[in-house]
Amino acid sequence: MEARINMFENEVAGKFVKRLVAASRPVEESSLPKATQELVKIRASQINGCGVCLDMHTKDAAHAGETSLRLNMVAAWREATVFTEPERAALALAEEGTRLADAHPGVSDDTWADVRKHYDDEQIGALVSLVAMINAWNRLNVIVRNPAGDYQPGMWS
């Protein structure tokens, strides 16, 4: 499989991608736990069918010490006992915030209350921004059909 265009070599797309990378820095530098950040990226990428993002974020999470059990259970997080209550709240927000077009009413009041219970304002800002950011990345990669499988942890940092 070959990408339809190279996002980094295309003048307009390249500028856009650089700005997305820069826009992600406040989230990365926030107090939102890194493990939670990767779990959110993985769940949204599963929903959106973004192979390149799944390749990247599962490998980055494993490289950072995430267990294969937890990585394998992200798709079934509601039934899994391996996630903390704060992680479950973040995964629910990621899922509801990603499925906006699936006849879903958006983020439910119950999910929002759960997020408020487990995260402070800075972390909530990071979490909301992260859900928006990974969905943007997913859409870019799916549209241009970026292939997955060759990513090595840290190669794009």
FENTAFEN-V368757 format. One record per backbone hydrogen bond with DSSP energy under -1.0 kcal/mol. NH is the residue of the N-H (numbers start at 1). CO is the residue of the C=O. E is the energy in kcal/mol with one decimal. If there is no record, write none. Layout:
# FENTAFEN-V368757
nh->NH co->CO e->E
nh->NH co->CO e->E
This chain:
# FENTAFEN-V368757
nh->4 co->144 e->-3.3
nh->10 co->6 e->-1.7
nh->14 co->10 e->-3.0
nh->15 co->11 e->-1.6
nh->16 co->12 e->-2.2
nh->17 co->13 e->-3.0
nh->18 co->14 e->-2.1
nh->19 co->15 e->-1.7
nh->20 co->16 e->-2.1
nh->21 co->17 e->-2.5
nh->22 co->18 e->-2.2
nh->23 co->19 e->-2.5
nh->24 co->20 e->-1.3
nh->25 co->22 e->-1.0
nh->28 co->24 e->-2.2
nh->29 co->25 e->-2.5
nh->30 co->27 e->-1.3
nh->37 co->33 e->-2.2
nh->38 co->34 e->-2.3
nh->39 co->35 e->-2.3
nh->40 co->36 e->-2.5
nh->41 co->37 e->-2.2
nh->42 co->38 e->-2.6
nh->43 co->39 e->-2.6
nh->44 co->40 e->-2.4
nh->45 co->41 e->-2.0
nh->46 co->42 e->-2.3
nh->47 co->43 e->-2.2
nh->48 co->44 e->-2.4
nh->50 co->45 e->-2.3
nh->51 co->49 e->-1.0
nh->54 co->50 e->-2.2
nh->55 co->51 e->-2.9
nh->56 co->52 e->-2.2
nh->57 co->53 e->-3.0
nh->58 co->54 e->-2.2
nh->59 co->55 e->-1.5
nh->60 co->56 e->-2.8
nh->61 co->57 e->-2.1
nh->62 co->58 e->-2.3
nh->63 co->59 e->-2.6
nh->64 co->60 e->-1.7
nh->65 co->62 e->-1.6
nh->66 co->61 e->-2.9
nh->71 co->67 e->-2.2
nh->72 co->68 e->-2.7
nh->73 co->69 e->-1.1
nh->76 co->73 e->-1.1
nh->77 co->74 e->-1.5
nh->79 co->76 e->-1.2
nh->88 co->84 e->-2.4
nh->89 co->85 e->-2.1
nh->90 co->86 e->-2.2
nh->91 co->87 e->-2.7
nh->92 co->88 e->-2.2
nh->93 co->89 e->-2.2
nh->94 co->90 e->-2.6
nh->95 co->91 e->-2.5
nh->96 co->92 e->-2.8
nh->97 co->93 e->-2.8
nh->98 co->94 e->-1.3
nh->99 co->95 e->-2.0
nh->102 co->99 e->-1.6
nh->112 co->108 e->-2.4
nh->113 co->109 e->-2.6
nh->114 co->110 e->-2.0
nh->115 co->111 e->-2.5
nh->116 co->112 e->-2.6
nh->117 co->113 e->-1.7
nh->118 co->114 e->-1.3
nh->119 co->115 e->-1.9
nh->124 co->120 e->-2.5
nh->125 co->121 e->-2.5
nh->126 co->122 e->-2.2
nh->127 co->123 e->-2.7
nh->128 co->124 e->-2.9
nh->129 co->125 e->-2.1
nh->130 co->126 e->-2.6
nh->131 co->127 e->-2.2
nh->132 co->128 e->-2.0
nh->133 co->129 e->-2.7
nh->134 co->130 e->-2.9
nh->135 co->131 e->-1.7
nh->136 co->132 e->-1.8
nh->137 co->133 e->-2.5
nh->138 co->134 e->-2.8
nh->139 co->135 e->-2.2
nh->140 co->136 e->-2.3
nh->141 co->137 e->-2.6
nh->142 co->138 e->-2.7
nh->143 co->139 e->-2.5
nh->144 co->140 e->-2.0
nh->146 co->141 e->-2.1
nh->155 co->152 e->-2.4
nh->157 co->154 e->-1.4
